[in-house]
Amino acid sequence: MAKNKPLKNVSRNEKYSKPKMSERKEAWFRIIVAIISGIILGIWKILVIVLLVLNWIIVVFSGKRNKGMADICEYWNTETYKYIRYLTFVSNKRPFPFSEVERMTKFE
């Protein structure tokens, strides 16, 4: 029987074997980001719901959408998307208030 020799060249799984200390700190920091951004986005969500109802009423009576209200809702959509991607480790881009507020799409 041949003995298994240790590999000199480590496979691509080496980087997954033990997380770096900076990755651990980042994971702990995500908890802080989750709490702070979660509270802000939760409050912002209430505003978005109010704007949604107001915009719906405006459209029903005037036949036109309010661009300003739609823009605020799009900012919330983008920040919520960034928040979920950050917390699920898909992205390292932090959500508001740890980064600039941005939006992904323009109002059409």
PDB file as gemmi writes it, atoms N, CA and C in Angstrom:
CRYST1    1.000    1.000    1.000  90.00  90.00  90.00 P 1                      
ATOM      1  N   MET A   1       0.828  -1.181   0.000  1.00  0.00           N  
ATOM      2  CA  MET A   1       0.000   0.000   0.000  1.00  0.00           C  
ATOM      3  C   MET A   1       0.873   1.244   0.000  1.00  0.00           C  
ATOM      4  N   ALA A   2       0.457   2.182  -0.782  1.00  0.00           N  
ATOM      5  CA  ALA A   2       1.198   3.444  -0.854  1.00  0.00           C  
ATOM      6  C   ALA A   2       0.675   4.393   0.208  1.00  0.00           C  
ATOM      7  N   LYS A   3       1.602   5.065   0.832  1.00  0.00           N  
ATOM      8  CA  LYS A   3       1.199   6.051   1.842  1.00  0.00           C  
ATOM      9  C   LYS A   3       0.822   7.351   1.150  1.00  0.00           C  
ATOM     10  N   ASN A   4      -0.166   8.025   1.718  1.00  0.00           N  
ATOM     11  CA  ASN A   4      -0.545   9.330   1.189  1.00  0.00           C  
ATOM     12  C   ASN A   4       0.502  10.347   1.587  1.00  0.00           C  
ATOM     13  N   LYS A   5       1.040  11.002   0.603  1.00  0.00           N  
ATOM     14  CA  LYS A   5       2.044  12.027   0.862  1.00  0.00           C  
ATOM     15  C   LYS A   5       1.343  13.371   0.978  1.00  0.00           C  
ATOM     16  N   PRO A   6       1.807  14.224   1.878  1.00  0.00           N  
ATOM     17  CA  PRO A   6       1.206  15.558   1.958  1.00  0.00           C  
ATOM     18  C   PRO A   6       1.491  16.347   0.687  1.00  0.00           C  
ATOM     19  N   LEU A   7       0.515  17.091   0.275  1.00  0.00           N  
ATOM     20  CA  LEU A   7       0.655  17.901  -0.929  1.00  0.00           C  
ATOM     21  C   LEU A   7       1.504  19.129  -0.641  1.00  0.00           C  
ATOM     22  N   LYS A   8       2.428  19.386  -1.548  1.00  0.00           N  
ATOM     23  CA  LYS A   8       3.248  20.588  -1.394  1.00  0.00           C  
ATOM     24  C   LYS A   8       2.481  21.814  -1.861  1.00  0.00           C  
ATOM     25  N   ASN A   9       1.766  21.666  -2.945  1.00  0.00           N  
ATOM     26  CA  ASN A   9       0.954  22.769  -3.460  1.00  0.00           C  
ATOM     27  C   ASN A   9      -0.455  22.611  -2.915  1.00  0.00           C  
ATOM     28  N   VAL A  10      -0.901  23.582  -2.205  1.00  0.00           N  
ATOM     29  CA  VAL A  10      -2.222  23.518  -1.589  1.00  0.00           C  
ATOM     30  C   VAL A  10      -3.262  23.856  -2.639  1.00  0.00           C  
ATOM     31  N   SER A  11      -4.377  23.173  -2.580  1.00  0.00           N  
ATOM     32  CA  SER A  11      -5.437  23.373  -3.561  1.00  0.00           C  
ATOM     33  C   SER A  11      -6.125  24.714  -3.379  1.00  0.00           C  
ATOM     34  N   ARG A  12      -7.053  24.958  -4.275  1.00  0.00           N  
ATOM     35  CA  ARG A  12      -7.776  26.231  -4.238  1.00  0.00           C  
ATOM     36  C   ARG A  12      -8.642  26.370  -2.991  1.00  0.00           C  
ATOM     37  N   ASN A  13      -8.893  25.270  -2.275  1.00  0.00           N  
ATOM     38  CA  ASN A  13      -9.711  25.322  -1.066  1.00  0.00           C  
ATOM     39  C   ASN A  13      -8.951  25.866   0.135  1.00  0.00           C  
ATOM     40  N   GLU A  14      -7.651  26.114  -0.029  1.00  0.00           N  
ATOM     41  CA  GLU A  14      -6.846  26.622   1.075  1.00  0.00           C  
ATOM     42  C   GLU A  14      -7.399  27.935   1.609  1.00  0.00           C  
ATOM     43  N   LYS A  15      -7.826  28.799   0.722  1.00  0.00           N  
ATOM     44  CA  LYS A  15      -8.303  30.106   1.167  1.00  0.00           C  
ATOM     45  C   LYS A  15      -9.594  30.010   1.967  1.00  0.00           C  
ATOM     46  N   TYR A  16     -10.295  28.881   1.900  1.00  0.00           N  
ATOM     47  CA  TYR A  16     -11.531  28.714   2.643  1.00  0.00           C  
ATOM     48  C   TYR A  16     -11.321  27.978   3.966  1.00  0.00           C  
ATOM     49  N   SER A  17     -10.123  27.505   4.212  1.00  0.00           N  
ATOM     50  CA  SER A  17      -9.891  26.685   5.388  1.00  0.00           C  
ATOM     51  C   SER A  17      -9.985  27.470   6.691  1.00  0.00           C  
ATOM     52  N   LYS A  18      -9.423  28.645   6.737  1.00  0.00           N  
ATOM     53  CA  LYS A  18      -9.448  29.430   7.964  1.00  0.00           C  
ATOM     54  C   LYS A  18      -9.593  30.902   7.604  1.00  0.00           C  
ATOM     55  N   PRO A  19     -10.652  31.554   8.076  1.00  0.00           N  
ATOM     56  CA  PRO A  19     -10.827  32.963   7.736  1.00  0.00           C  
ATOM     57  C   PRO A  19      -9.748  33.827   8.368  1.00  0.00           C  
ATOM     58  N   LYS A  20      -9.413  34.872   7.677  1.00  0.00           N  
ATOM     59  CA  LYS A  20      -8.428  35.814   8.192  1.00  0.00           C  
ATOM     60  C   LYS A  20      -9.039  36.618   9.325  1.00  0.00           C  
ATOM     61  N   MET A  21      -8.178  37.191  10.143  1.00  0.00           N  
ATOM     62  CA  MET A  21      -8.662  37.993  11.265  1.00  0.00           C  
ATOM     63  C   MET A  21      -9.468  39.190  10.767  1.00  0.00           C  
ATOM     64  N   SER A  22      -9.052  39.800   9.659  1.00  0.00           N  
ATOM     65  CA  SER A  22      -9.797  40.948   9.151  1.00  0.00           C  
ATOM     66  C   SER A  22     -11.201  40.541   8.708  1.00  0.00           C  
ATOM     67  N   GLU A  23     -11.350  39.330   8.192  1.00  0.00           N  
ATOM     68  CA  GLU A  23     -12.675  38.852   7.799  1.00  0.00           C  
ATOM     69  C   GLU A  23     -13.559  38.645   9.026  1.00  0.00           C  
ATOM     70  N   ARG A  24     -12.956  38.198  10.116  1.00  0.00           N  
ATOM     71  CA  ARG A  24     -13.723  38.040  11.356  1.00  0.00           C  
ATOM     72  C   ARG A  24     -14.199  39.392  11.864  1.00  0.00           C  
ATOM     73  N   LYS A  25     -13.315  40.376  11.842  1.00  0.00           N  
ATOM     74  CA  LYS A  25     -13.705  41.721  12.284  1.00  0.00           C  
ATOM     75  C   LYS A  25     -14.816  42.267  11.400  1.00  0.00           C  
ATOM     76  N   GLU A  26     -14.697  42.022  10.102  1.00  0.00           N  
ATOM     77  CA  GLU A  26     -15.727  42.479   9.172  1.00  0.00           C  
ATOM     78  C   GLU A  26     -17.059  41.793   9.472  1.00  0.00           C  
ATOM     79  N   ALA A  27     -17.026  40.527   9.802  1.00  0.00           N  
ATOM     80  CA  ALA A  27     -18.259  39.808  10.139  1.00  0.00           C  
ATOM     81  C   ALA A  27     -18.911  40.401  11.386  1.00  0.00           C  
ATOM     82  N   TRP A  28     -18.116  40.729  12.395  1.00  0.00           N  
ATOM     83  CA  TRP A  28     -18.658  41.370  13.602  1.00  0.00           C  
ATOM     84  C   TRP A  28     -19.182  42.763  13.283  1.00  0.00           C  
ATOM     85  N   PHE A  29     -18.494  43.479  12.406  1.00  0.00           N  
ATOM     86  CA  PHE A  29     -18.944  44.823  12.045  1.00  0.00           C  
ATOM     87  C   PHE A  29     -20.277  44.767  11.306  1.00  0.00           C  
ATOM     88  N   ARG A  30     -20.519  43.689  10.578  1.00  0.00           N  
ATOM     89  CA  ARG A  30     -21.797  43.547   9.864  1.00  0.00           C  
ATOM     90  C   ARG A  30     -22.978  43.524  10.832  1.00  0.00           C  
ATOM     91  N   ILE A  31     -22.764  43.051  12.038  1.00  0.00           N  
ATOM     92  CA  ILE A  31     -23.832  43.064  13.043  1.00  0.00           C  
ATOM     93  C   ILE A  31     -24.186  44.503  13.400  1.00  0.00           C  
ATOM     94  N   ILE A  32     -23.175  45.334  13.597  1.00  0.00           N  
ATOM     95  CA  ILE A  32     -23.410  46.754  13.902  1.00  0.00           C  
ATOM     96  C   ILE A  32     -24.116  47.427  12.735  1.00  0.00           C  
ATOM     97  N   VAL A  33     -23.642  47.147  11.519  1.00  0.00           N  
ATOM     98  CA  VAL A  33     -24.272  47.719  10.323  1.00  0.00           C  
ATOM     99  C   VAL A  33     -25.721  47.254  10.221  1.00  0.00           C  
ATOM    100  N   ALA A  34     -25.978  45.992  10.516  1.00  0.00           N  
ATOM    101  CA  ALA A  34     -27.338  45.452  10.441  1.00  0.00           C  
ATOM    102  C   ALA A  34     -28.279  46.197  11.378  1.00  0.00           C  
ATOM    103  N   ILE A  35     -27.819  46.473  12.573  1.00  0.00           N  
ATOM    104  CA  ILE A  35     -28.670  47.155  13.554  1.00  0.00           C  
ATOM    105  C   ILE A  35     -28.916  48.602  13.148  1.00  0.00           C  
ATOM    106  N   ILE A  36     -27.846  49.343  12.890  1.00  0.00           N  
ATOM    107  CA  ILE A  36     -27.987  50.776  12.585  1.00  0.00           C  
ATOM    108  C   ILE A  36     -28.722  50.990  11.266  1.00  0.00           C  
ATOM    109  N   SER A  37     -28.266  50.329  10.201  1.00  0.00           N  
ATOM    110  CA  SER A  37     -28.923  50.500   8.902  1.00  0.00           C  
ATOM    111  C   SER A  37     -30.340  49.942   8.922  1.00  0.00           C  
ATOM    112  N   GLY A  38     -30.552  48.867   9.661  1.00  0.00           N  
ATOM    113  CA  GLY A  38     -31.892  48.286   9.758  1.00  0.00           C  
ATOM    114  C   GLY A  38     -32.895  49.239  10.376  1.00  0.00           C  
ATOM    115  N   ILE A  39     -32.477  49.944  11.420  1.00  0.00           N  
ATOM    116  CA  ILE A  39     -33.358  50.932  12.058  1.00  0.00           C  
ATOM    117  C   ILE A  39     -33.662  52.070  11.089  1.00  0.00           C  
ATOM    118  N   ILE A  40     -32.624  52.585  10.431  1.00  0.00           N  
ATOM    119  CA  ILE A  40     -32.813  53.696   9.492  1.00  0.00           C  
ATOM    120  C   ILE A  40     -33.708  53.275   8.336  1.00  0.00           C  
ATOM    121  N   LEU A  41     -33.447  52.105   7.755  1.00  0.00           N  
ATOM    122  CA  LEU A  41     -34.267  51.642   6.633  1.00  0.00           C  
ATOM    123  C   LEU A  41     -35.696  51.327   7.066  1.00  0.00           C  
ATOM    124  N   GLY A  42     -35.881  50.890   8.296  1.00  0.00           N  
ATOM    125  CA  GLY A  42     -37.229  50.638   8.810  1.00  0.00           C  
ATOM    126  C   GLY A  42     -38.047  51.915   8.922  1.00  0.00           C  
ATOM    127  N   ILE A  43     -37.413  52.972   9.434  1.00  0.00           N  
ATOM    128  CA  ILE A  43     -38.093  54.273   9.521  1.00  0.00           C  
ATOM    129  C   ILE A  43     -38.355  54.821   8.127  1.00  0.00           C  
ATOM    130  N   TRP A  44     -37.355  54.684   7.260  1.00  0.00           N  
ATOM    131  CA  TRP A  44     -37.477  55.151   5.880  1.00  0.00           C  
ATOM    132  C   TRP A  44     -38.598  54.399   5.164  1.00  0.00           C  
ATOM    133  N   LYS A  45     -38.797  53.125   5.499  1.00  0.00           N  
ATOM    134  CA  LYS A  45     -39.848  52.312   4.887  1.00  0.00           C  
ATOM    135  C   LYS A  45     -41.226  52.893   5.179  1.00  0.00           C  
ATOM    136  N   ILE A  46     -41.420  53.391   6.387  1.00  0.00           N  
ATOM    137  CA  ILE A  46     -42.703  54.010   6.746  1.00  0.00           C  
ATOM    138  C   ILE A  46     -42.963  55.219   5.853  1.00  0.00           C  
ATOM    139  N   LEU A  47     -41.921  56.038   5.643  1.00  0.00           N  
ATOM    140  CA  LEU A  47     -42.047  57.195   4.749  1.00  0.00           C  
ATOM    141  C   LEU A  47     -42.374  56.742   3.328  1.00  0.00           C  
ATOM    142  N   VAL A  48     -41.736  55.687   2.865  1.00  0.00           N  
ATOM    143  CA  VAL A  48     -41.981  55.184   1.513  1.00  0.00           C  
ATOM    144  C   VAL A  48     -43.424  54.701   1.369  1.00  0.00           C  
ATOM    145  N   ILE A  49     -43.957  54.056   2.385  1.00  0.00           N  
ATOM    146  CA  ILE A  49     -45.353  53.595   2.331  1.00  0.00           C  
ATOM    147  C   ILE A  49     -46.307  54.785   2.248  1.00  0.00           C  
ATOM    148  N   VAL A  50     -46.039  55.827   3.031  1.00  0.00           N  
ATOM    149  CA  VAL A  50     -46.863  57.042   2.973  1.00  0.00           C  
ATOM    150  C   VAL A  50     -46.771  57.666   1.582  1.00  0.00           C  
ATOM    151  N   LEU A  51     -45.544  57.756   1.042  1.00  0.00           N  
ATOM    152  CA  LEU A  51     -45.367  58.323  -0.300  1.00  0.00           C  
ATOM    153  C   LEU A  51     -46.039  57.464  -1.363  1.00  0.00           C  
ATOM    154  N   LEU A  52     -46.019  56.162  -1.184  1.00  0.00           N  
ATOM    155  CA  LEU A  52     -46.677  55.261  -2.119  1.00  0.00           C  
ATOM    156  C   LEU A  52     -48.174  55.559  -2.189  1.00  0.00           C  
ATOM    157  N   VAL A  53     -48.787  55.699  -1.031  1.00  0.00           N  
ATOM    158  CA  VAL A  53     -50.228  55.987  -0.985  1.00  0.00           C  
ATOM    159  C   VAL A  53     -50.515  57.361  -1.589  1.00  0.00           C  
ATOM    160  N   LEU A  54     -49.715  58.368  -1.217  1.00  0.00           N  
ATOM    161  CA  LEU A  54     -49.910  59.711  -1.775  1.00  0.00           C  
ATOM    162  C   LEU A  54     -49.724  59.720  -3.289  1.00  0.00           C  
ATOM    163  N   ASN A  55     -48.692  59.040  -3.763  1.00  0.00           N  
ATOM    164  CA  ASN A  55     -48.440  59.006  -5.202  1.00  0.00           C  
ATOM    165  C   ASN A  55     -49.570  58.286  -5.930  1.00  0.00           C  
ATOM    166  N   TRP A  56     -50.092  57.239  -5.335  1.00  0.00           N  
ATOM    167  CA  TRP A  56     -51.212  56.531  -5.936  1.00  0.00           C  
ATOM    168  C   TRP A  56     -52.432  57.454  -6.052  1.00  0.00           C  
ATOM    169  N   ILE A  57     -52.713  58.217  -4.993  1.00  0.00           N  
ATOM    170  CA  ILE A  57     -53.845  59.158  -5.016  1.00  0.00           C  
ATOM    171  C   ILE A  57     -53.626  60.228  -6.081  1.00  0.00           C  
ATOM    172  N   ILE A  58     -52.403  60.748  -6.169  1.00  0.00           N  
ATOM    173  CA  ILE A  58     -52.089  61.767  -7.180  1.00  0.00           C  
ATOM    174  C   ILE A  58     -52.301  61.213  -8.583  1.00  0.00           C  
ATOM    175  N   VAL A  59     -51.855  59.987  -8.825  1.00  0.00           N  
ATOM    176  CA  VAL A  59     -52.012  59.386 -10.153  1.00  0.00           C  
ATOM    177  C   VAL A  59     -53.482  59.168 -10.477  1.00  0.00           C  
ATOM    178  N   VAL A  60     -54.265  58.735  -9.509  1.00  0.00           N  
ATOM    179  CA  VAL A  60     -55.687  58.486  -9.749  1.00  0.00           C  
ATOM    180  C   VAL A  60     -56.408  59.774 -10.140  1.00  0.00           C  
ATOM    181  N   PHE A  61     -56.088  60.884  -9.469  1.00  0.00           N  
ATOM    182  CA  PHE A  61     -56.821  62.125  -9.730  1.00  0.00           C  
ATOM    183  C   PHE A  61     -56.205  62.997 -10.819  1.00  0.00           C  
ATOM    184  N   SER A  62     -54.894  62.973 -10.994  1.00  0.00           N  
ATOM    185  CA  SER A  62     -54.280  63.845 -12.000  1.00  0.00           C  
ATOM    186  C   SER A  62     -53.835  63.091 -13.248  1.00  0.00           C  
ATOM    187  N   GLY A  63     -53.660  61.796 -13.143  1.00  0.00           N  
ATOM    188  CA  GLY A  63     -53.216  61.017 -14.293  1.00  0.00           C  
ATOM    189  C   GLY A  63     -51.713  61.068 -14.519  1.00  0.00           C  
ATOM    190  N   LYS A  64     -50.961  61.690 -13.607  1.00  0.00           N  
ATOM    191  CA  LYS A  64     -49.504  61.799 -13.752  1.00  0.00           C  
ATOM    192  C   LYS A  64     -48.816  61.345 -12.472  1.00  0.00           C  
ATOM    193  N   ARG A  65     -47.664  60.689 -12.649  1.00  0.00           N  
ATOM    194  CA  ARG A  65     -46.862  60.293 -11.491  1.00  0.00           C  
ATOM    195  C   ARG A  65     -46.040  61.474 -11.005  1.00  0.00           C  
ATOM    196  N   ASN A  66     -45.775  61.493  -9.701  1.00  0.00           N  
ATOM    197  CA  ASN A  66     -44.922  62.521  -9.116  1.00  0.00           C  
ATOM    198  C   ASN A  66     -43.483  62.010  -9.130  1.00  0.00           C  
ATOM    199  N   LYS A  67     -42.627  62.654  -9.925  1.00  0.00           N  
ATOM    200  CA  LYS A  67     -41.246  62.206 -10.104  1.00  0.00           C  
ATOM    201  C   LYS A  67     -40.456  62.251  -8.800  1.00  0.00           C  
ATOM    202  N   GLY A  68     -40.640  63.277  -7.991  1.00  0.00           N  
ATOM    203  CA  GLY A  68     -39.906  63.408  -6.730  1.00  0.00           C  
ATOM    204  C   GLY A  68     -40.201  62.271  -5.766  1.00  0.00           C  
ATOM    205  N   MET A  69     -41.463  61.918  -5.646  1.00  0.00           N  
ATOM    206  CA  MET A  69     -41.838  60.809  -4.762  1.00  0.00           C  
ATOM    207  C   MET A  69     -41.281  59.487  -5.272  1.00  0.00           C  
ATOM    208  N   ALA A  70     -41.329  59.299  -6.575  1.00  0.00           N  
ATOM    209  CA  ALA A  70     -40.795  58.066  -7.160  1.00  0.00           C  
ATOM    210  C   ALA A  70     -39.283  57.979  -6.956  1.00  0.00           C  
ATOM    211  N   ASP A  71     -38.585  59.102  -7.042  1.00  0.00           N  
ATOM    212  CA  ASP A  71     -37.135  59.115  -6.819  1.00  0.00           C  
ATOM    213  C   ASP A  71     -36.787  58.707  -5.389  1.00  0.00           C  
ATOM    214  N   ILE A  72     -37.522  59.234  -4.413  1.00  0.00           N  
ATOM    215  CA  ILE A  72     -37.268  58.874  -3.012  1.00  0.00           C  
ATOM    216  C   ILE A  72     -37.485  57.376  -2.809  1.00  0.00           C  
ATOM    217  N   CYS A  73     -38.525  56.840  -3.409  1.00  0.00           N  
ATOM    218  CA  CYS A  73     -38.793  55.400  -3.291  1.00  0.00           C  
ATOM    219  C   CYS A  73     -37.685  54.580  -3.949  1.00  0.00           C  
ATOM    220  N   GLU A  74     -37.142  55.061  -5.061  1.00  0.00           N  
ATOM    221  CA  GLU A  74     -36.059  54.339  -5.734  1.00  0.00           C  
ATOM    222  C   GLU A  74     -34.778  54.351  -4.905  1.00  0.00           C  
ATOM    223  N   TYR A  75     -34.505  55.450  -4.227  1.00  0.00           N  
ATOM    224  CA  TYR A  75     -33.348  55.481  -3.321  1.00  0.00           C  
ATOM    225  C   TYR A  75     -33.513  54.417  -2.228  1.00  0.00           C  
ATOM    226  N   TRP A  76     -34.709  54.319  -1.674  1.00  0.00           N  
ATOM    227  CA  TRP A  76     -34.960  53.312  -0.636  1.00  0.00           C  
ATOM    228  C   TRP A  76     -34.787  51.903  -1.198  1.00  0.00           C  
ATOM    229  N   ASN A  77     -35.312  51.661  -2.412  1.00  0.00           N  
ATOM    230  CA  ASN A  77     -35.159  50.345  -3.042  1.00  0.00           C  
ATOM    231  C   ASN A  77     -33.685  49.971  -3.185  1.00  0.00           C  
ATOM    232  N   THR A  78     -32.880  50.914  -3.663  1.00  0.00           N  
ATOM    233  CA  THR A  78     -31.453  50.656  -3.866  1.00  0.00           C  
ATOM    234  C   THR A  78     -30.741  50.385  -2.550  1.00  0.00           C  
ATOM    235  N   GLU A  79     -31.018  51.201  -1.541  1.00  0.00           N  
ATOM    236  CA  GLU A  79     -30.344  51.023  -0.250  1.00  0.00           C  
ATOM    237  C   GLU A  79     -30.764  49.716   0.431  1.00  0.00           C  
ATOM    238  N   THR A  80     -32.016  49.330   0.282  1.00  0.00           N  
ATOM    239  CA  THR A  80     -32.472  48.056   0.838  1.00  0.00           C  
ATOM    240  C   THR A  80     -31.778  46.895   0.130  1.00  0.00           C  
ATOM    241  N   TYR A  81     -31.627  47.016  -1.166  1.00  0.00           N  
ATOM    242  CA  TYR A  81     -30.924  45.996  -1.948  1.00  0.00           C  
ATOM    243  C   TYR A  81     -29.466  45.884  -1.496  1.00  0.00           C  
ATOM    244  N   LYS A  82     -28.792  47.022  -1.325  1.00  0.00           N  
ATOM    245  CA  LYS A  82     -27.406  47.017  -0.847  1.00  0.00           C  
ATOM    246  C   LYS A  82     -27.315  46.412   0.552  1.00  0.00           C  
ATOM    247  N   TYR A  83     -28.286  46.713   1.408  1.00  0.00           N  
ATOM    248  CA  TYR A  83     -28.331  46.208   2.785  1.00  0.00           C  
ATOM    249  C   TYR A  83     -28.395  44.678   2.800  1.00  0.00           C  
ATOM    250  N   ILE A  84     -29.290  44.125   2.014  1.00  0.00           N  
ATOM    251  CA  ILE A  84     -29.453  42.670   1.971  1.00  0.00           C  
ATOM    252  C   ILE A  84     -28.215  42.003   1.377  1.00  0.00           C  
ATOM    253  N   ARG A  85     -27.667  42.585   0.320  1.00  0.00           N  
ATOM    254  CA  ARG A  85     -26.449  42.017  -0.287  1.00  0.00           C  
ATOM    255  C   ARG A  85     -25.280  42.056   0.691  1.00  0.00           C  
ATOM    256  N   TYR A  86     -25.169  43.114   1.469  1.00  0.00           N  
ATOM    257  CA  TYR A  86     -24.074  43.237   2.433  1.00  0.00           C  
ATOM    258  C   TYR A  86     -24.221  42.225   3.566  1.00  0.00           C  
ATOM    259  N   LEU A  87     -25.421  42.095   4.095  1.00  0.00           N  
ATOM    260  CA  LEU A  87     -25.630  41.183   5.223  1.00  0.00           C  
ATOM    261  C   LEU A  87     -25.505  39.713   4.842  1.00  0.00           C  
ATOM    262  N   THR A  88     -25.745  39.392   3.586  1.00  0.00           N  
ATOM    263  CA  THR A  88     -25.625  38.005   3.137  1.00  0.00           C  
ATOM    264  C   THR A  88     -24.247  37.706   2.548  1.00  0.00           C  
ATOM    265  N   PHE A  89     -23.298  38.611   2.724  1.00  0.00           N  
ATOM    266  CA  PHE A  89     -21.909  38.457   2.284  1.00  0.00           C  
ATOM    267  C   PHE A  89     -21.764  38.356   0.768  1.00  0.00           C  
ATOM    268  N   VAL A  90     -22.752  38.824   0.020  1.00  0.00           N  
ATOM    269  CA  VAL A  90     -22.650  38.844  -1.432  1.00  0.00           C  
ATOM    270  C   VAL A  90     -21.763  40.007  -1.863  1.00  0.00           C  
ATOM    271  N   SER A  91     -21.813  41.086  -1.102  1.00  0.00           N  
ATOM    272  CA  SER A  91     -21.064  42.293  -1.435  1.00  0.00           C  
ATOM    273  C   SER A  91     -20.411  42.860  -0.177  1.00  0.00           C  
ATOM    274  N   ASN A  92     -19.341  43.593  -0.371  1.00  0.00           N  
ATOM    275  CA  ASN A  92     -18.706  44.303   0.741  1.00  0.00           C  
ATOM    276  C   ASN A  92     -19.052  45.784   0.727  1.00  0.00           C  
ATOM    277  N   LYS A  93     -19.949  46.185  -0.156  1.00  0.00           N  
ATOM    278  CA  LYS A  93     -20.373  47.582  -0.241  1.00  0.00           C  
ATOM    279  C   LYS A  93     -21.401  47.839   0.857  1.00  0.00           C  
ATOM    280  N   ARG A  94     -21.032  48.700   1.790  1.00  0.00           N  
ATOM    281  CA  ARG A  94     -21.898  48.953   2.946  1.00  0.00           C  
ATOM    282  C   ARG A  94     -23.069  49.858   2.572  1.00  0.00           C  
ATOM    283  N   PRO A  95     -24.220  49.631   3.206  1.00  0.00           N  
ATOM    284  CA  PRO A  95     -25.394  50.470   2.947  1.00  0.00           C  
ATOM    285  C   PRO A  95     -25.317  51.784   3.719  1.00  0.00           C  
ATOM    286  N   PHE A  96     -26.257  52.674   3.439  1.00  0.00           N  
ATOM    287  CA  PHE A  96     -26.389  53.940   4.148  1.00  0.00           C  
ATOM    288  C   PHE A  96     -26.595  53.647   5.632  1.00  0.00           C  
ATOM    289  N   PRO A  97     -26.021  54.336   6.539  1.00  0.00           N  
ATOM    290  CA  PRO A  97     -25.245  55.571   6.528  1.00  0.00           C  
ATOM    291  C   PRO A  97     -23.736  55.354   6.448  1.00  0.00           C  
ATOM    292  N   PHE A  98     -23.309  54.146   6.105  1.00  0.00           N  
ATOM    293  CA  PHE A  98     -21.887  53.845   6.023  1.00  0.00           C  
ATOM    294  C   PHE A  98     -21.328  54.063   4.625  1.00  0.00           C  
ATOM    295  N   SER A  99     -22.154  54.485   3.696  1.00  0.00           N  
ATOM    296  CA  SER A  99     -21.734  54.839   2.341  1.00  0.00           C  
ATOM    297  C   SER A  99     -22.698  55.896   1.814  1.00  0.00           C  
ATOM    298  N   GLU A 100     -22.393  56.406   0.648  1.00  0.00           N  
ATOM    299  CA  GLU A 100     -23.248  57.419   0.033  1.00  0.00           C  
ATOM    300  C   GLU A 100     -24.586  56.813  -0.389  1.00  0.00           C  
ATOM    301  N   VAL A 101     -25.630  57.612  -0.308  1.00  0.00           N  
ATOM    302  CA  VAL A 101     -26.940  57.184  -0.797  1.00  0.00           C  
ATOM    303  C   VAL A 101     -26.893  57.241  -2.317  1.00  0.00           C  
ATOM    304  N   GLU A 102     -27.371  56.189  -2.952  1.00  0.00           N  
ATOM    305  CA  GLU A 102     -27.373  56.146  -4.410  1.00  0.00           C  
ATOM    306  C   GLU A 102     -28.610  55.415  -4.894  1.00  0.00           C  
ATOM    307  N   ARG A 103     -28.825  55.491  -6.179  1.00  0.00           N  
ATOM    308  CA  ARG A 103     -29.935  54.734  -6.765  1.00  0.00           C  
ATOM    309  C   ARG A 103     -29.430  54.011  -8.004  1.00  0.00           C  
ATOM    310  N   MET A 104     -30.031  52.882  -8.285  1.00  0.00           N  
ATOM    311  CA  MET A 104     -29.568  52.055  -9.398  1.00  0.00           C  
ATOM    312  C   MET A 104     -30.200  52.451 -10.724  1.00  0.00           C  
ATOM    313  N   THR A 105     -31.448  52.867 -10.696  1.00  0.00           N  
ATOM    314  CA  THR A 105     -32.137  53.183 -11.942  1.00  0.00           C  
ATOM    315  C   THR A 105     -32.662  54.603 -11.903  1.00  0.00           C  
ATOM    316  N   LYS A 106     -32.969  55.107 -13.076  1.00  0.00           N  
ATOM    317  CA  LYS A 106     -33.546  56.446 -13.180  1.00  0.00           C  
ATOM    318  C   LYS A 106     -35.058  56.332 -13.316  1.00  0.00           C  
ATOM    319  N   PHE A 107     -35.727  57.375 -12.901  1.00  0.00           N  
ATOM    320  CA  PHE A 107     -37.189  57.432 -13.017  1.00  0.00           C  
ATOM    321  C   PHE A 107     -37.569  57.534 -14.486  1.00  0.00           C  
ATOM    322  N   GLU A 108     -38.490  56.690 -14.909  1.00  0.00           N  
ATOM    323  CA  GLU A 108     -38.947  56.717 -16.307  1.00  0.00           C  
ATOM    324  C   GLU A 108     -40.375  57.174 -16.388  1.00  0.00           C  
TER     325      GLU A 108                                                      
END                                                                             
